[in-house]
Amino acid sequence: MSISAAMVKELRDKTNAGMMDCKKALTECEGDMEKSIDWLRQKGLSVAAKRAGRVASEGQVASYIHAGGKLGVMVEVNCETDFTGKTDEFSAFARDLAMHIAASNPICVNEEDLPADVLEREREIYKAQALEQGKPENIVDKIIEGKLKKFAAESCLMNQPFVKDTDKTIADLVNELRAQTGENVQIRRFARFVLGEES
């Protein structure tokens, strides 16, 4: 099958991938647009994984203020170069991330950052609930593990579905930005402030 310039342009518009990558994807997938998008995403994710070890010390701190000044978020997003940290795409990502944190109230960035005391408290609550519901002792541990997994998915920023597009997680967005910029992009930290709330 011959791959036309129009097909390459359409795929490029949909994915922001390079022209040669788009042509290769269409060739590999025999002109199938959806398969080509998946092919590019898989390639981008594997490249993004290789970049994850590189030092990311540039970037920006973005903020979002909501509800008439009663809720605010600051988030630090890092990349490898000052140039990338100043692009419109990077800035938009950082702003969207701050807005997402305001809406979703995550506890931490990654699962490994979840405080042990928080996990232990949740474990005790789930155990008490399961026993109170009369669940057999032999399946209580499985129930607890399942609920802890769900808790981690809801509480850790990287696992959360993005508020503007719930088909994607924040981790998906980070990987897309890594593939798009060619740099290691990291969400370093965030702070969420609610007026009058004890810290």
C-alpha positions as CSV (number, residue, x, y, z in Angstrom):
1,M,0.0,0.0,0.0
2,S,1.3,3.4,-0.9
3,I,1.4,6.0,2.0
4,S,0.3,9.4,0.8
5,A,1.6,12.7,2.2
6,A,-2.0,13.5,3.3
7,M,-2.1,10.3,5.5
8,V,1.3,11.2,7.0
9,K,0.0,14.8,7.7
10,E,-3.2,13.5,9.3
11,L,-1.3,11.1,11.6
12,R,1.2,13.9,12.5
13,D,-1.7,16.2,13.4
14,K,-3.2,13.5,15.6
15,T,0.0,12.5,17.4
16,N,2.5,15.4,17.1
17,A,5.1,12.7,16.1
18,G,7.8,13.4,13.6
19,M,7.1,13.1,9.8
20,M,9.4,10.1,9.4
21,D,8.0,8.3,12.4
22,C,4.5,8.9,11.1
23,K,5.5,7.5,7.7
24,K,7.2,4.5,9.3
25,A,4.1,3.8,11.5
26,L,1.7,3.9,8.6
27,T,4.0,1.6,6.5
28,E,4.3,-0.9,9.4
29,C,0.5,-0.8,10.0
30,E,-0.4,-0.9,6.3
31,G,-2.1,2.5,6.3
32,D,-4.4,1.8,9.3
33,M,-4.7,5.1,11.2
34,E,-5.7,3.7,14.6
35,K,-3.1,1.0,14.5
36,S,-0.5,3.6,13.5
37,I,-1.5,5.8,16.5
38,D,-1.1,2.8,18.8
39,W,2.3,1.9,17.2
40,L,3.5,5.5,17.8
41,R,2.3,5.5,21.4
42,Q,4.1,2.2,22.1
43,K,7.3,3.5,20.5
44,G,6.9,6.8,22.5
45,L,6.4,5.0,25.8
46,S,9.5,2.8,25.3
47,V,11.6,5.8,24.4
48,A,10.1,7.7,27.4
49,A,11.0,4.9,29.7
50,K,14.7,5.1,28.5
51,R,14.6,8.9,29.2
52,A,13.3,8.5,32.8
53,G,16.8,8.0,34.2
54,R,18.2,11.3,32.8
55,V,18.6,14.3,35.1
56,A,15.6,16.7,35.1
57,S,16.5,19.9,36.9
58,E,14.9,22.6,34.7
59,G,11.2,23.2,34.3
60,Q,8.8,25.5,36.1
61,V,6.5,26.0,39.1
62,A,2.9,26.5,38.1
63,S,0.0,27.6,40.2
64,Y,-3.8,27.5,40.1
65,I,-6.2,29.5,42.3
66,H,-9.8,28.5,42.5
67,A,-13.1,29.3,44.3
68,G,-12.6,33.0,44.8
69,G,-9.2,32.6,46.3
70,K,-10.1,29.9,48.8
71,L,-8.2,27.1,47.2
72,G,-4.7,27.2,45.6
73,V,-2.2,24.8,44.3
74,M,1.5,25.0,43.4
75,V,3.3,22.2,41.5
76,E,6.9,21.8,40.4
77,V,7.3,20.0,37.0
78,N,10.9,19.3,35.9
79,C,12.5,18.6,32.5
80,E,16.0,18.5,31.2
81,T,16.4,21.8,29.4
82,D,15.4,25.4,30.0
83,F,14.2,25.6,26.4
84,T,11.6,22.8,26.9
85,G,10.5,24.3,30.3
86,K,9.5,27.5,28.6
87,T,7.5,26.0,25.7
88,D,3.7,26.5,25.5
89,E,3.1,22.8,25.7
90,F,5.1,22.4,28.9
91,S,3.4,25.4,30.5
92,A,-0.1,24.2,29.5
93,F,0.7,20.8,31.0
94,A,2.0,22.4,34.3
95,R,-1.2,24.6,34.5
96,D,-3.5,21.7,33.8
97,L,-1.7,19.6,36.4
98,A,-2.1,22.3,39.1
99,M,-5.9,22.5,38.2
100,H,-6.2,18.7,38.4
101,I,-4.5,18.7,41.8
102,A,-7.0,21.4,43.0
103,A,-9.9,19.2,41.8
104,S,-8.7,15.7,42.8
105,N,-6.8,16.4,46.0
106,P,-4.1,13.7,45.7
107,I,-2.0,12.8,48.8
108,C,1.3,12.3,47.0
109,V,2.9,12.0,43.5
110,N,3.7,8.2,43.4
111,E,2.6,5.1,45.3
112,E,6.0,4.8,46.9
113,D,5.4,8.2,48.5
114,L,2.3,7.1,50.4
115,P,3.1,7.5,54.1
116,A,3.2,4.2,56.0
117,D,1.0,5.5,58.8
118,V,-1.7,6.4,56.2
119,L,-1.6,2.9,54.6
120,E,-1.7,1.3,58.1
121,R,-4.8,3.4,59.1
122,E,-6.6,2.4,55.9
123,R,-5.6,-1.2,56.3
124,E,-7.2,-1.2,59.9
125,I,-10.4,0.5,58.6
126,Y,-10.8,-2.0,55.8
127,K,-10.1,-5.0,58.1
128,A,-12.7,-3.7,60.6
129,Q,-15.3,-3.2,57.8
130,A,-14.7,-6.7,56.3
131,L,-15.0,-8.4,59.7
132,E,-18.1,-6.3,60.6
133,Q,-19.7,-7.5,57.3
134,G,-19.1,-11.1,58.3
135,K,-16.6,-11.8,55.6
136,P,-14.7,-15.1,56.1
137,E,-11.3,-14.7,57.7
138,N,-9.6,-16.4,54.8
139,I,-10.6,-13.7,52.3
140,V,-10.3,-10.7,54.5
141,D,-6.6,-10.2,53.4
142,K,-7.6,-10.3,49.8
143,I,-10.3,-7.7,50.3
144,I,-7.9,-5.5,52.2
145,E,-5.3,-5.7,49.4
146,G,-7.9,-4.9,46.8
147,K,-9.2,-1.9,48.7
148,L,-5.6,-0.7,49.3
149,K,-4.9,-0.9,45.6
150,K,-8.0,1.2,44.9
151,F,-7.0,3.7,47.6
152,A,-3.6,4.1,46.0
153,A,-5.1,4.6,42.6
154,E,-7.4,7.4,43.9
155,S,-4.8,9.0,46.2
156,C,-1.6,9.0,44.1
157,L,-1.4,11.8,41.5
158,M,0.2,9.6,38.8
159,N,-2.5,7.0,39.0
160,Q,-5.5,9.4,38.9
161,P,-7.6,9.8,35.8
162,F,-7.0,13.3,34.4
163,V,-10.0,15.5,35.2
164,K,-10.2,16.9,31.6
165,D,-9.9,13.5,29.9
166,T,-10.7,10.6,32.2
167,D,-9.5,8.0,29.6
168,K,-6.0,9.1,30.5
169,T,-4.1,9.0,33.8
170,I,-1.6,11.6,34.8
171,A,1.1,9.0,34.1
172,D,-0.2,8.8,30.6
173,L,0.1,12.6,30.2
174,V,3.6,12.6,31.5
175,N,4.6,9.8,29.1
176,E,3.1,11.7,26.2
177,L,4.9,14.9,27.1
178,R,8.2,12.9,27.4
179,A,7.6,11.4,23.9
180,Q,6.7,14.8,22.5
181,T,9.6,16.7,24.1
182,G,12.3,14.0,23.9
183,E,13.1,14.8,27.5
184,N,12.7,13.2,31.0
185,V,9.7,15.0,32.5
186,Q,9.1,14.6,36.2
187,I,6.4,15.8,38.6
188,R,8.7,16.7,41.5
189,R,6.2,17.9,44.2
190,F,3.0,19.9,44.9
191,A,1.3,21.8,47.7
192,R,-2.5,22.3,48.0
193,F,-3.8,25.1,50.2
194,V,-7.4,25.5,51.4
195,L,-8.2,28.7,53.2
196,G,-8.6,28.1,57.0
197,E,-7.6,24.4,56.8
198,E,-5.1,23.1,59.3
199,S,-1.9,21.8,57.7
